[in-house]
Amino acid sequence: MRSQMKSPISRVTIIVCSCNRERLLAETINSITGLRKPRQAHIEVIVVDNASTDNTPLIINNLASPFPIQYVREERLGHSIALNRGVRESKGELLLFTDDDALVDVDWLFEYWRYANAHREAGYFFSKII
């Protein structure tokens, strides 16, 4: 029996959690906006603000992006709480996580998307961080 070809993953969510790191977060989001995007995929970015007291909301609202950026405020402190909130808010079939102090390579999204499509049996995977 022939296996059926699955259509490519069409929705990808990038989740970034942050707490009082507005400058670093802006650099991270700027690196995300420069990503090479798979033509077949709709991309959304979710920034979970973990009860920041700095200008994080203002920074997010003023950033230009080719992808929609959703700002979510989470008052309960904790990285895992913020990550789980991002997951609950996401619409993606593929969820990508990065930190608010990381700069992503231009092919980061595309390579994860390509690999996820080639290995649908995988529940998760991760990469080396330099």
N, CA and C atoms as an extended XYZ file, in Angstrom:
390
Properties=species:S:1:pos:R:3:atomname:S:1:resname:S:1:resid:I:1 pbc="F F F"
N         0.840       -1.182        0.000 N   MET     1
C         0.000        0.000        0.000 CA  MET     1
C         0.886        1.246        0.000 C   MET     1
N         0.586        2.189       -0.846 N   ARG     2
C         1.363        3.417       -0.930 CA  ARG     2
C         1.043        4.338        0.234 C   ARG     2
N         2.089        4.930        0.777 N   SER     3
C         1.839        5.910        1.835 CA  SER     3
C         1.380        7.214        1.190 C   SER     3
N         0.492        7.880        1.849 N   GLN     4
C        -0.025        9.132        1.315 CA  GLN     4
C         0.938       10.266        1.626 C   GLN     4
N         1.139       11.124        0.647 N   MET     5
C         1.972       12.307        0.849 CA  MET     5
C         1.163       13.329        1.648 C   MET     5
N         1.754       13.822        2.695 N   LYS     6
C         1.092       14.865        3.468 CA  LYS     6
C         1.423       16.217        2.859 C   LYS     6
N         0.467       17.118        2.921 N   SER     7
C         0.752       18.464        2.430 CA  SER     7
C         1.722       19.139        3.397 C   SER     7
N         2.516       20.088        2.906 N   PRO     8
C         3.493       20.747        3.770 CA  PRO     8
C         2.824       21.473        4.940 C   PRO     8
N         3.551       21.585        6.013 N   ILE     9
C         3.081       22.345        7.175 CA  ILE     9
C         2.790       23.768        6.713 C   ILE     9
N         1.588       24.236        7.001 N   SER    10
C         1.182       25.545        6.482 CA  SER    10
C         1.175       26.653        7.532 C   SER    10
N         1.226       26.301        8.811 N   ARG    11
C         1.189       27.332        9.857 CA  ARG    11
C         2.337       27.105       10.827 C   ARG    11
N         3.142       28.146       10.996 N   VAL    12
C         4.292       28.087       11.895 CA  VAL    12
C         4.184       29.230       12.896 C   VAL    12
N         4.392       28.914       14.165 N   THR    13
C         4.400       29.924       15.219 CA  THR    13
C         5.790       29.992       15.826 C   THR    13
N         6.314       31.209       15.913 N   ILE    14
C         7.579       31.461       16.603 CA  ILE    14
C         7.227       32.102       17.937 C   ILE    14
N         7.682       31.495       19.030 N   ILE    15
C         7.361       31.980       20.374 CA  ILE    15
C         8.631       32.496       21.041 C   ILE    15
N         8.545       33.735       21.540 N   VAL    16
C         9.651       34.359       22.261 CA  VAL    16
C         9.113       34.849       23.599 C   VAL    16
N         9.718       34.406       24.691 N   CYS    17
C         9.338       34.882       26.023 CA  CYS    17
C        10.361       35.912       26.480 C   CYS    17
N         9.880       36.921       27.210 N   SER    18
C        10.790       37.979       27.638 CA  SER    18
C        10.336       38.571       28.960 C   SER    18
N        11.311       39.043       29.722 N   CYS    19
C        11.022       39.750       30.971 CA  CYS    19
C        12.086       40.829       31.172 C   CYS    19
N        11.675       42.070       30.991 N   ASN    20
C        12.543       43.234       31.221 CA  ASN    20
C        13.833       43.208       30.407 C   ASN    20
N        13.723       42.837       29.153 N   ARG    21
C        14.906       42.826       28.282 CA  ARG    21
C        14.571       43.493       26.952 C   ARG    21
N        14.007       44.687       27.023 N   GLU    22
C        13.503       45.361       25.827 CA  GLU    22
C        14.550       45.509       24.728 C   GLU    22
N        15.777       45.887       25.074 N   ARG    23
C        16.808       46.100       24.050 CA  ARG    23
C        17.162       44.787       23.355 C   ARG    23
N        17.404       43.751       24.159 N   LEU    24
C        17.743       42.452       23.582 CA  LEU    24
C        16.576       41.886       22.775 C   LEU    24
N        15.375       42.047       23.287 N   LEU    25
C        14.189       41.548       22.596 CA  LEU    25
C        14.037       42.209       21.228 C   LEU    25
N        14.274       43.513       21.160 N   ALA    26
C        14.175       44.219       19.877 CA  ALA    26
C        15.157       43.637       18.864 C   ALA    26
N        16.367       43.328       19.302 N   GLU    27
C        17.362       42.729       18.406 CA  GLU    27
C        16.921       41.333       17.957 C   GLU    27
N        16.357       40.568       18.883 N   THR    28
C        15.864       39.226       18.534 CA  THR    28
C        14.750       39.312       17.500 C   THR    28
N        13.776       40.185       17.735 N   ILE    29
C        12.656       40.324       16.796 CA  ILE    29
C        13.153       40.822       15.444 C   ILE    29
N        14.105       41.740       15.444 N   ASN    30
C        14.665       42.204       14.170 CA  ASN    30
C        15.320       41.060       13.404 C   ASN    30
N        15.974       40.143       14.110 N   SER    31
C        16.566       38.997       13.407 CA  SER    31
C        15.470       38.070       12.869 C   SER    31
N        14.371       37.953       13.589 N   ILE    32
C        13.246       37.126       13.130 CA  ILE    32
C        12.608       37.724       11.874 C   ILE    32
N        12.514       39.044       11.810 N   THR    33
C        11.877       39.675       10.644 CA  THR    33
C        12.685       39.481        9.364 C   THR    33
N        13.951       39.125        9.491 N   GLY    34
C        14.786       38.891        8.317 CA  GLY    34
C        14.851       37.444        7.874 C   GLY    34
N        14.041       36.588        8.464 N   LEU    35
C        14.082       35.158        8.141 CA  LEU    35
C        13.610       34.862        6.721 C   LEU    35
N        14.231       33.860        6.118 N   ARG    36
C        13.752       33.330        4.842 CA  ARG    36
C        12.520       32.485        5.150 C   ARG    36
N        11.429       32.769        4.476 N   LYS    37
C        10.137       32.150        4.776 CA  LYS    37
C         9.758       31.136        3.699 C   LYS    37
N         9.311       29.958        4.121 N   PRO    38
C         8.771       29.012        3.135 CA  PRO    38
C         7.523       29.607        2.480 C   PRO    38
N         7.437       29.550        1.171 N   ARG    39
C         6.291       30.131        0.460 CA  ARG    39
C         4.964       29.533        0.904 C   ARG    39
N         4.975       28.251        1.261 N   GLN    40
C         3.734       27.548        1.589 CA  GLN    40
C         3.267       27.803        3.020 C   GLN    40
N         4.026       28.528        3.810 N   ALA    41
C         3.713       28.637        5.239 CA  ALA    41
C         3.283       30.046        5.638 C   ALA    41
N         2.297       30.083        6.516 N   HIS    42
C         1.893       31.324        7.176 CA  HIS    42
C         2.655       31.369        8.500 C   HIS    42
N         3.290       32.490        8.777 N   ILE    43
C         4.119       32.625        9.972 CA  ILE    43
C         3.467       33.615       10.927 C   ILE    43
N         3.435       33.268       12.205 N   GLU    44
C         3.030       34.212       13.244 CA  GLU    44
C         4.118       34.211       14.311 C   GLU    44
N         4.299       35.365       14.935 N   VAL    45
C         5.252       35.504       16.033 CA  VAL    45
C         4.457       35.871       17.273 C   VAL    45
N         4.703       35.157       18.364 N   ILE    46
C         4.065       35.479       19.640 CA  ILE    46
C         5.157       35.867       20.619 C   ILE    46
N         5.034       37.072       21.166 N   VAL    47
C         5.941       37.520       22.217 CA  VAL    47
C         5.169       37.468       23.521 C   VAL    47
N         5.645       36.642       24.440 N   VAL    48
C         5.018       36.542       25.754 CA  VAL    48
C         5.839       37.391       26.712 C   VAL    48
N         5.230       38.463       27.179 N   ASP    49
C         5.864       39.382       28.118 CA  ASP    49
C         5.577       38.865       29.527 C   ASP    49
N         6.614       38.409       30.196 N   ASN    50
C         6.459       37.800       31.519 CA  ASN    50
C         6.543       38.870       32.607 C   ASN    50
N         5.501       39.718       32.648 N   ALA    51
C         5.324       40.757       33.671 CA  ALA    51
C         6.448       41.787       33.681 C   ALA    51
N         6.897       42.196       32.495 N   SER    52
C         7.952       43.214       32.410 CA  SER    52
C         7.470       44.544       32.966 C   SER    52
N         8.423       45.308       33.484 N   THR    53
C         8.131       46.660       33.965 CA  THR    53
C         8.840       47.702       33.104 C   THR    53
N         9.496       47.260       32.037 N   ASP    54
C        10.179       48.184       31.129 CA  ASP    54
C         9.253       48.515       29.949 C   ASP    54
N         9.817       48.939       28.842 N   ASN    55
C         9.024       49.356       27.682 CA  ASN    55
C         8.781       48.239       26.666 C   ASN    55
N         8.765       47.010       27.110 N   THR    56
C         8.571       45.884       26.195 CA  THR    56
C         7.325       46.044       25.318 C   THR    56
N         6.155       46.394       25.860 N   PRO    57
C         4.970       46.524       24.990 CA  PRO    57
C         5.162       47.588       23.910 C   PRO    57
N         5.755       48.698       24.266 N   LEU    58
C         5.995       49.782       23.312 CA  LEU    58
C         6.951       49.336       22.213 C   LEU    58
N         8.002       48.632       22.607 N   ILE    59
C         8.982       48.130       21.639 CA  ILE    59
C         8.295       47.213       20.632 C   ILE    59
N         7.507       46.274       21.113 N   ILE    60
C         6.833       45.316       20.232 CA  ILE    60
C         5.862       46.023       19.297 C   ILE    60
N         5.100       46.957       19.818 N   ASN    61
C         4.108       47.658       18.998 CA  ASN    61
C         4.733       48.538       17.929 C   ASN    61
N         5.986       48.946       18.108 N   ASN    62
C         6.641       49.835       17.146 CA  ASN    62
C         7.539       49.119       16.148 C   ASN    62
N         7.657       47.806       16.254 N   LEU    63
C         8.511       47.065       15.327 CA  LEU    63
C         7.767       46.753       14.034 C   LEU    63
N         8.458       46.953       12.926 N   ALA    64
C         7.900       46.566       11.626 CA  ALA    64
C         8.257       45.107       11.380 C   ALA    64
N         7.312       44.356       10.847 N   SER    65
C         7.563       42.935       10.621 CA  SER    65
C         6.751       42.430        9.433 C   SER    65
N         7.346       41.542        8.623 N   PRO    66
C         6.571       40.923        7.549 CA  PRO    66
C         5.610       39.852        8.081 C   PRO    66
N         5.778       39.493        9.350 N   PHE    67
C         4.919       38.492        9.990 CA  PHE    67
C         4.079       39.190       11.054 C   PHE    67
N         2.848       38.734       11.276 N   PRO    68
C         2.084       39.300       12.384 CA  PRO    68
C         2.766       38.985       13.718 C   PRO    68
N         2.853       39.991       14.576 N   ILE    69
C         3.417       39.810       15.916 CA  ILE    69
C         2.290       39.997       16.916 C   ILE    69
N         2.054       38.970       17.709 N   GLN    70
C         1.030       39.027       18.754 CA  GLN    70
C         1.733       39.244       20.091 C   GLN    70
N         1.339       40.287       20.790 N   TYR    71
C         1.878       40.574       22.120 CA  TYR    71
C         0.930       39.987       23.154 C   TYR    71
N         1.475       39.184       24.072 N   VAL    72
C         0.675       38.561       25.133 CA  VAL    72
C         1.356       38.867       26.457 C   VAL    72
N         0.617       39.379       27.398 N   ARG    73
C         1.173       39.648       28.727 CA  ARG    73
C         0.799       38.500       29.660 C   ARG    73
N         1.801       37.966       30.354 N   GLU    74
C         1.592       36.894       31.336 CA  GLU    74
C         2.096       37.398       32.679 C   GLU    74
N         1.185       37.571       33.617 N   GLU    75
C         1.537       38.123       34.931 CA  GLU    75
C         2.212       37.108       35.847 C   GLU    75
N         1.910       35.832       35.653 N   ARG    76
C         2.531       34.813       36.508 CA  ARG    76
C         3.975       34.627       36.065 C   ARG    76
N         4.895       34.836       36.980 N   LEU    77
C         6.315       34.773       36.644 CA  LEU    77
C         6.792       33.346       36.439 C   LEU    77
N         7.746       33.198       35.546 N   GLY    78
C         8.376       31.908       35.300 CA  GLY    78
C         8.471       31.612       33.815 C   GLY    78
N         9.659       31.175       33.394 N   HIS    79
C         9.881       30.908       31.973 CA  HIS    79
C         8.950       29.813       31.454 C   HIS    79
N         8.781       28.740       32.221 N   SER    80
C         7.914       27.651       31.750 CA  SER    80
C         6.456       28.104       31.672 C   SER    80
N         6.038       28.960       32.587 N   ILE    81
C         4.671       29.494       32.541 CA  ILE    81
C         4.488       30.326       31.278 C   ILE    81
N         5.479       31.164       30.976 N   ALA    82
C         5.408       32.001       29.775 CA  ALA    82
C         5.423       31.147       28.504 C   ALA    82
N         6.278       30.131       28.468 N   LEU    83
C         6.321       29.241       27.300 CA  LEU    83
C         4.979       28.553       27.085 C   LEU    83
N         4.403       28.030       28.160 N   ASN    84
C         3.104       27.355       28.051 CA  ASN    84
C         2.011       28.310       27.593 C   ASN    84
N         2.078       29.558       28.027 N   ARG    85
C         1.105       30.557       27.570 CA  ARG    85
C         1.251       30.782       26.064 C   ARG    85
N         2.496       30.853       25.606 N   GLY    86
C         2.733       30.998       24.173 CA  GLY    86
C         2.169       29.834       23.381 C   GLY    86
N         2.340       28.631       23.891 N   VAL    87
C         1.800       27.439       23.226 CA  VAL    87
C         0.280       27.523       23.156 C   VAL    87
N        -0.354       27.912       24.256 N   ARG    88
C        -1.827       28.021       24.277 CA  ARG    88
C        -2.330       29.059       23.268 C   ARG    88
N        -1.580       30.132       23.084 N   GLU    89
C        -1.995       31.206       22.177 CA  GLU    89
C        -1.707       30.892       20.709 C   GLU    89
N        -0.876       29.905       20.454 N   SER    90
C        -0.397       29.650       19.089 CA  SER    90
C        -1.452       28.989       18.210 C   SER    90
N        -1.288       29.196       16.908 N   LYS    91
C        -2.143       28.561       15.911 CA  LYS    91
C        -1.332       27.642       15.003 C   LYS    91
N        -0.038       27.538       15.254 N   GLY    92
C         0.846       26.803       14.366 CA  GLY    92
C         0.775       25.293       14.501 C   GLY    92
N         1.073       24.630       13.393 N   GLU    93
C         1.284       23.177       13.389 CA  GLU    93
C         2.711       22.883       13.841 C   GLU    93
N         3.597       23.820       13.568 N   LEU    94
C         4.998       23.738       13.970 CA  LEU    94
C         5.270       24.921       14.879 C   LEU    94
N         5.766       24.649       16.085 N   LEU    95
C         6.093       25.702       17.040 CA  LEU    95
C         7.603       25.793       17.166 C   LEU    95
N         8.136       27.001       17.012 N   LEU    96
C         9.564       27.253       17.169 CA  LEU    96
C         9.757       28.191       18.343 C   LEU    96
N        10.730       27.885       19.176 N   PHE    97
C        11.004       28.680       20.362 CA  PHE    97
C        12.404       29.273       20.256 C   PHE    97
N        12.532       30.521       20.649 N   THR    98
C        13.851       31.121       20.790 CA  THR    98
C        13.807       32.058       21.986 C   THR    98
N        14.974       32.402       22.480 N   ASP    99
C        15.054       33.265       23.659 CA  ASP    99
C        15.172       34.728       23.252 C   ASP    99
N        14.884       35.603       24.202 N   ASP   100
C        14.899       37.036       23.923 CA  ASP   100
C        16.307       37.617       23.804 C   ASP   100
N        17.319       36.799       23.988 N   ASP   101
C        18.696       37.275       23.817 CA  ASP   101
C        19.411       36.527       22.692 C   ASP   101
N        18.636       35.871       21.830 N   ALA   102
C        19.217       35.093       20.730 CA  ALA   102
C        18.970       35.799       19.401 C   ALA   102
N        19.936       35.683       18.515 N   LEU   103
C        19.775       36.156       17.147 CA  LEU   103
C        19.705       34.920       16.264 C   LEU   103
N        18.664       34.834       15.454 N   VAL   104
C        18.481       33.646       14.628 CA  VAL   104
C        19.084       33.852       13.244 C   VAL   104
N        19.622       32.773       12.690 N   ASP   105
C        20.178       32.785       11.346 CA  ASP   105
C        19.051       32.948       10.331 C   ASP   105
N        19.347       33.557        9.210 N   VAL   106
C        18.342       33.813        8.184 CA  VAL   106
C        17.636       32.532        7.718 C   VAL   106
N        18.294       31.388        7.795 N   ASP   107
C        17.694       30.118        7.375 CA  ASP   107
C        17.113       29.298        8.523 C   ASP   107
N        17.121       29.815        9.730 N   TRP   108
C        16.651       29.095       10.923 CA  TRP   108
C        15.238       28.539       10.729 C   TRP   108
N        14.308       29.392       10.386 N   LEU   109
C        12.912       28.991       10.180 CA  LEU   109
C        12.793       28.003        9.020 C   LEU   109
N        13.379       28.345        7.898 N   PHE   110
C        13.248       27.507        6.709 CA  PHE   110
C        13.777       26.102        6.956 C   PHE   110
N        14.921       25.972        7.612 N   GLU   111
C        15.514       24.654        7.850 CA  GLU   111
C        14.693       23.827        8.839 C   GLU   111
N        14.175       24.461        9.893 N   TYR   112
C        13.283       23.728       10.805 CA  TYR   112
C        12.033       23.253       10.063 C   TYR   112
N        11.461       24.139        9.270 N   TRP   113
C        10.246       23.804        8.519 CA  TRP   113
C        10.519       22.640        7.569 C   TRP   113
N        11.628       22.709        6.839 N   ARG   114
C        12.000       21.649        5.897 CA  ARG   114
C        12.186       20.315        6.629 C   ARG   114
N        12.894       20.349        7.739 N   TYR   115
C        13.149       19.127        8.497 CA  TYR   115
C        11.854       18.563        9.089 C   TYR   115
N        11.002       19.423        9.620 N   ALA   116
C         9.730       18.978       10.199 CA  ALA   116
C         8.857       18.317        9.143 C   ALA   116
N         8.864       18.836        7.937 N   ASN   117
C         8.090       18.219        6.856 CA  ASN   117
C         8.657       16.870        6.444 C   ASN   117
N         9.968       16.734        6.504 N   ALA   118
C        10.615       15.476        6.117 CA  ALA   118
C        10.503       14.409        7.201 C   ALA   118
N        10.266       14.829        8.439 N   HIS   119
C        10.241       13.900        9.580 CA  HIS   119
C         8.982       14.126       10.415 C   HIS   119
N         7.845       13.898        9.812 N   ARG   120
C         6.564       14.126       10.493 CA  ARG   120
C         6.389       13.250       11.725 C   ARG   120
N         7.144       12.154       11.807 N   GLU   121
C         7.031       11.258       12.957 CA  GLU   121
C         7.680       11.849       14.209 C   GLU   121
N         8.525       12.851       14.048 N   ALA   122
C         9.245       13.432       15.187 CA  ALA   122
C         8.312       14.310       16.015 C   ALA   122
N         8.356       14.138       17.314 N   GLY   123
C         7.557       14.963       18.213 CA  GLY   123
C         8.223       16.297       18.501 C   GLY   123
N         9.543       16.295       18.502 N   TYR   124
C        10.296       17.527       18.720 CA  TYR   124
C        11.724       17.324       18.248 C   TYR   124
N        12.407       18.415       18.028 N   PHE   125
C        13.827       18.396       17.716 CA  PHE   125
C        14.407       19.749       18.087 C   PHE   125
N        15.707       19.802       18.218 N   PHE   126
C        16.359       21.052       18.605 CA  PHE   126
C        17.702       21.144       17.917 C   PHE   126
N        18.290       22.334       17.999 N   SER   127
C        19.562       22.555       17.323 CA  SER   127
C        20.617       23.013       18.316 C   SER   127
N        21.818       22.999       17.841 N   LYS   128
C        22.944       23.510       18.610 CA  LYS   128
C        22.844       25.036       18.653 C   LYS   128
N        23.079       25.596       19.809 N   ILE   129
C        23.068       27.050       19.958 CA  ILE   129
C        24.499       27.513       20.134 C   ILE   129
N        24.892       28.458       19.315 N   ILE   130
C        26.272       28.954       19.367 CA  ILE   130
C        26.296       30.321       20.010 C   ILE   130
